[in-house]
Amino acid sequence: MQNQMFSLFMLTASFATLVEQMLPHFVEQRALYEARERPSKTFSWLAFITAQITVEIPWMILVATVAFFCFYYPVGFVHNAHGSHDVHERGVLFWLFLIQFFIFTSTLGQACIAGIEMQQNAANIATFLFTFTLIFCGVLVTKEKLPGFWLFMYRVSPFTYWIAGTMTTAMGGAPVRCSKEETLMFEPYGGSCAEYLGPYMKIAGGYLKDPSSTTMCEYCKMKNTDDYLNSVNALRFSKWGNWGIFWVYCVANIFITIFLYWFARVPKKTDYLKIFNSKVETYLKRYITWRKARRAMWKERLSTRKTEVFDDSGFLSWRERKNDEKIYVKK
C-alpha cells in the first residue's frame, strides 16, 4: 500500500516536464497576438487568453488517457476494486482524477507565464510552487509530524486532496492479506488467540489467521485498506469530495491567469503596473537609504569607541589575599 501511495507521488513528477513543454508555445502565441492581432483589433485580449487556456484541455485529456492505461493497470490498482465490486466506477473516477491533474498542470503554468516575459522565470516559479505544495501534501511527512506553523500548508496544498482522492479511489475498501514477513507471531497467554487479542483488536483493528489456535497466534495489523488510509488522513473527505475540491484550484488558476494577463500585458488608460512598479521602486530607495544611514552610524560608533584596558590589580590582590589565608589555615 505504501508503494502504491509513493507511485502516485512519483506520477506527479511529470508536472515540470509538461510545463516546460507548454511555456514556449504560449510565449510564441502571445508575441504573435501582441504584434499582429492586438494592434489590428482582430479579437480582444480576453478571447486570446481564454483560447490559450481551452486549447490545452483536449491535449491534457489525451495525455491523461495514455497515462491511465500506462499507470493504473501496471501498478495494480485494478485488483483493489475486485473485492468491493465497483471496478468500473473506480477506473472512471481515477481517469477523471488524472484529467484534473494535467489540467491543473497546464493552468498553473499559464498562470505563471501570463504576466512574465521570460519563460525560464515562469518555469522556475511553477516548479517552486509545485515542489512547495508537494512537500506538504502528507506523503513525505504526515500531518501529525508537521510542525505547528506548517499545518496551514497541509490544508491549502492542492495535492493534499488530489493524492487523498486518488488513494481512496484506487485503494479504499479492499481486504488486506499480510505476508509472512508482515505477520506478527506469538504465543497466547491462556485460552485461544481470539480470547487473548479480542479486546485489543476492537481498538486497534487487524485480524487473526487462526482465531481458535491455542499454541501460536498469527496476527496482521490491518484487516482493510481503510485502516491504512485513515492513518495517513486520506479519509477526511470522500473521493468525490476530494475531486470537487481539486477543481476549485483548477478554476482559481484560470482566473489568476486572466487577471495577471490583464494586469501586466493589456494596455490601459491607467497603467496600474507602472504605478505599482513606481511604488515598489520608491519603497526600495527608502529602504536602501535607511540601510546606508544605519551602516554609516555603526561605522562612526565603532571608530569613536575607545578600547578599555582591564585593570586586574584588584583581582590579583584578592587572589593573593585568599592564598595567604589558605596558607595561614594550613599552618
C-alpha positions in Angstrom: 0.0 0.0 0.0 2.8 2.4 0.8 4.5 1.6 -2.5 1.2 2.4 -4.3 1.0 5.7 -2.4 4.5 6.6 -3.5 3.7 5.6 -7.1 1.1 8.3 -7.1 3.6 10.7 -5.6 6.1 9.9 -8.4 3.4 10.3 -11.0 3.1 14.0 -10.2 6.8 14.4 -11.1 5.7 14.8 -14.7 4.5 18.3 -13.8 7.8 20.1 -14.5 8.2 18.4 -17.9 4.8 19.3 -19.1 5.1 22.9 -18.0 8.4 23.4 -19.8 7.0 22.0 -23.0 3.9 24.2 -22.8 5.5 27.5 -22.0 7.4 28.1 -25.3 4.2 27.7 -27.3 2.4 30.1 -25.1 5.1 32.8 -25.4 5.2 32.4 -29.2 1.4 32.8 -29.5 1.4 35.7 -27.1 4.1 37.5 -29.0 2.3 36.9 -32.3 -1.0 38.2 -30.9 0.6 41.4 -29.3 2.4 42.2 -32.6 -0.4 41.5 -35.1 -3.9 40.8 -33.8 -4.0 43.3 -31.0 -2.9 46.4 -33.0 -5.3 45.4 -35.8 -8.1 44.7 -33.2 -8.9 41.4 -34.8 -10.1 40.0 -31.5 -9.9 41.0 -27.9 -7.3 40.0 -25.3 -10.0 38.0 -23.4 -10.6 35.9 -26.5 -6.9 35.3 -26.8 -6.2 34.2 -23.2 -9.3 32.0 -23.0 -8.4 30.3 -26.3 -4.9 29.7 -24.9 -6.4 28.0 -21.8 -9.1 25.9 -23.5 -6.9 24.7 -26.4 -4.7 22.8 -23.9 -7.7 20.9 -22.4 -8.2 18.3 -25.2 -4.5 17.6 -25.2 -4.5 17.1 -21.4 -7.4 14.7 -21.7 -5.4 12.7 -24.3 -2.3 12.7 -22.1 -4.4 11.6 -19.1 -5.9 8.7 -21.1 -2.5 7.4 -22.1 -1.2 7.9 -18.5 -4.2 6.0 -17.2 -3.5 2.8 -19.2 0.2 3.0 -18.6 -0.2 3.6 -14.8 -3.5 2.3 -13.4 -3.2 -1.3 -14.5 0.6 -2.0 -14.2 0.6 -0.6 -10.6 -2.2 -3.0 -9.7 -4.9 -0.6 -8.6 -7.4 -2.6 -10.6 -7.0 -5.6 -8.2 -8.0 -3.5 -5.2 -11.5 -2.9 -6.7 -12.4 -6.6 -7.2 -13.3 -7.1 -3.5 -15.7 -4.1 -3.5 -17.4 -4.9 -6.9 -17.0 -1.4 -8.2 -14.2 -1.9 -10.8 -15.8 0.4 -13.5 -16.7 3.3 -11.2 -13.2 3.3 -9.6 -11.5 3.2 -13.0 -13.5 6.1 -14.4 -13.0 8.2 -11.3 -9.3 7.6 -11.3 -9.2 8.6 -15.0 -11.1 11.8 -14.1 -8.5 12.5 -11.4 -5.7 12.2 -13.9 -7.5 14.6 -16.2 -7.8 17.0 -13.3 -4.0 16.8 -12.6 -3.0 17.5 -16.1 -5.4 20.4 -16.5 -4.1 21.8 -13.2 -0.6 21.5 -14.6 -1.4 23.5 -17.7 -3.4 26.1 -15.9 -0.8 26.7 -13.2 1.9 27.0 -15.9 -0.2 29.6 -17.8 -0.8 31.5 -14.5 3.0 31.7 -14.0 3.7 32.9 -17.6 0.7 35.2 -18.1 2.4 38.3 -16.6 6.0 37.4 -17.1 8.1 38.0 -20.2 10.7 35.2 -19.8 9.6 31.6 -20.0 12.6 30.5 -17.9 11.4 32.6 -14.9 7.9 31.3 -15.3 9.2 27.7 -15.3 11.2 28.4 -12.1 8.2 29.9 -10.4 5.9 27.0 -11.4 8.5 24.4 -10.3 8.9 26.2 -6.9 5.1 26.3 -6.3 4.7 22.7 -7.4 7.6 21.5 -5.1 6.3 23.5 -2.2 2.8 22.1 -2.4 4.1 18.6 -3.0 6.3 18.6 0.1 3.4 19.4 2.4 0.7 17.1 0.9 1.1 14.5 3.6 3.1 11.8 1.7 6.7 12.5 2.7 5.6 13.9 6.1 2.3 13.1 7.7 0.1 15.8 9.2 0.9 14.7 12.7 4.6 15.1 12.2 4.5 18.5 10.6 5.5 21.5 12.8 2.5 23.5 14.0 3.4 26.5 11.9 3.3 24.5 8.6 -0.1 22.8 9.2 -1.7 25.6 7.1 0.4 24.4 4.1 -1.0 20.9 4.5 -4.6 22.3 4.4 -4.1 24.7 1.5 -1.9 22.4 -0.7 -4.0 21.1 -3.7 -2.1 17.8 -3.7 -3.3 17.0 -0.2 -6.8 16.5 -1.7 -5.6 15.0 -5.1 -3.5 12.3 -3.6 -6.1 11.6 -0.9 -8.8 11.3 -3.5 -6.7 9.0 -5.8 -5.7 6.8 -2.9 -9.3 6.5 -1.7 -10.4 5.7 -5.2 -7.7 3.2 -6.1 -7.1 1.6 -2.7 -10.1 2.1 -0.5 -12.3 -0.7 0.8 -10.1 -3.6 -0.2 -9.2 -6.5 2.1 -5.6 -6.8 3.3 -3.7 -10.1 3.4 -0.4 -9.9 5.2 2.7 -11.8 4.0 4.8 -13.9 6.4 7.2 -11.1 6.9 4.4 -8.7 7.9 2.6 -11.2 10.2 3.3 -11.0 14.0 3.6 -14.4 15.6 3.5 -15.0 19.4 2.0 -17.5 21.9 -1.3 -16.7 23.6 -1.4 -16.3 27.3 -4.2 -18.7 28.3 -7.1 -19.7 26.1 -7.3 -19.1 22.4 -5.9 -16.3 20.2 -9.4 -14.7 19.8 -9.8 -14.6 23.6 -6.3 -13.2 24.1 -6.4 -10.5 21.5 -10.1 -9.8 21.3 -10.1 -6.6 23.5 -7.0 -5.3 21.7 -8.4 -5.9 18.2 -11.6 -4.0 19.0 -9.5 -0.8 19.4 -6.5 -1.4 17.1 -8.2 -3.5 14.4 -6.5 -6.2 12.4 -7.3 -9.9 12.1 -6.1 -13.3 13.2 -5.4 -16.0 10.6 -6.5 -18.7 13.0 -8.6 -17.3 15.9 -9.1 -20.7 17.5 -5.4 -21.5 17.8 -4.1 -22.0 21.4 -0.4 -22.6 20.5 0.6 -19.8 18.1 -1.1 -16.6 17.1 -0.6 -15.1 13.6 -1.8 -11.5 13.8 -2.0 -9.0 10.9 -2.2 -5.3 12.0 -4.6 -4.3 9.1 -7.8 -6.0 8.0 -8.8 -3.4 5.4 -7.1 -0.8 3.3 -9.2 1.8 5.0 -7.2 1.3 8.2 -4.0 2.5 6.3 -5.9 5.3 4.6 -7.1 6.5 7.9 -3.6 6.5 9.3 -2.5 9.0 6.6 -5.6 11.1 6.8 -6.9 10.1 3.4 -10.4 9.5 4.6 -11.0 13.1 5.7 -13.2 13.7 2.7 -14.9 11.3 0.3 -13.3 10.5 -3.1 -15.9 12.6 -4.9 -15.4 15.4 -2.3 -11.7 15.5 -3.0 -12.4 15.5 -6.7 -14.6 18.6 -6.3 -12.2 20.4 -4.0 -9.3 20.0 -6.5 -11.5 21.6 -9.2 -11.5 24.8 -7.1 -7.7 25.0 -7.6 -8.0 24.5 -11.4 -10.7 27.2 -11.7 -8.6 29.5 -9.5 -5.6 29.1 -11.8 -7.8 30.1 -14.8 -9.0 33.3 -13.1 -5.4 34.1 -11.9 -4.2 33.7 -15.5 -6.8 36.1 -16.9 -6.2 38.7 -14.2 -2.4 38.6 -14.4 -2.5 39.0 -18.2 -4.9 41.9 -17.9 -2.8 43.5 -15.2 0.6 43.1 -16.8 0.1 42.9 -20.6 -3.1 44.7 -21.6 -2.7 48.4 -22.4 -4.9 50.5 -20.2 -5.7 54.2 -19.8 -4.3 54.0 -16.3 -1.2 51.8 -16.3 -1.6 50.0 -12.9 1.6 48.0 -13.5 3.6 51.2 -13.9 2.1 52.7 -10.8 2.8 49.5 -8.9 6.5 49.5 -10.1 7.0 53.1 -9.2 5.6 52.5 -5.7 7.9 49.5 -5.2 10.9 51.5 -6.5 10.1 54.3 -4.1 10.0 52.0 -1.1 13.2 50.2 -2.2 15.0 53.6 -2.5 13.8 54.5 1.0 15.0 51.1 2.3 18.4 51.4 0.7 18.8 55.0 2.1 17.9 53.8 5.6 20.4 50.9 5.3 23.2 53.2 4.3 22.4 55.6 7.1 22.4 52.7 9.6 25.7 51.4 8.3 27.3 54.9 8.5 26.1 55.3 12.0 27.6 52.0 13.2 30.9 52.7 11.4 31.1 56.1 13.3 30.3 54.4 16.6 33.0 51.7 16.0 35.6 54.3 15.0 35.0 56.5 18.1 34.8 53.7 20.6 37.8 53.7 22.9 39.4 50.4 23.9 39.1 49.9 27.6 42.0 48.2 29.4 41.0 45.7 32.1 42.6 46.6 35.4 43.3 43.3 37.1 45.2 44.6 40.1 42.3 44.3 42.4 41.6 40.8 41.2 45.2 39.7 41.7 45.3 41.2 45.2 42.2 39.4 46.1 43.7 36.1 44.8 46.8 36.8 46.8 44.8 37.5 49.9 42.9 34.2 49.5 46.2 32.3 49.1 47.6 33.9 52.2 44.5 32.8 54.2 44.8 29.3 52.9 48.5 29.1 53.9 47.7 30.5 57.4 45.0 27.9 57.9 47.3 25.1 56.9 49.9 26.3 59.3 
